[in-house]
Amino acid sequence: MTRLGPTELIIILVIVILVFGVGRIGKIAGELGGGIRAFRDGLKGDDEEETKESADSKDSAEEK
């Protein structure tokens, strides 16, 4: 299997731009970035919830 060189990548990029248009590619890229950001925030939110629950359970155990 051959690898794609810079010339082939440029040709593919030009074809994609011709098919979708510059504005649509920018919109797709923005939505993709937003999805990745939301995914990261979701993962970070889970970690914060677990840390908060651990701290709450420690406080409850110390009160008893």
Steps between C-alpha positions, in 0.01 A plus 500: 500500500640836402503807717340828399755762412459877516383522139222248555391674820479835319292344222263344756472834683415684177232243413348527849492880473335478159237255624413662834610861462714704738212622719359155556841355588548777758159424649575127516838568663337730756239239588766233529703723734191572707426129529854425614483784754167371635645149527801629696275704728286192556802296598627777725154534657495130588837532673380803697184316607701198617736725693206685654328174597823370655540819702136484613533138608819583692322786679209270586736235634686755714173631650400152622 
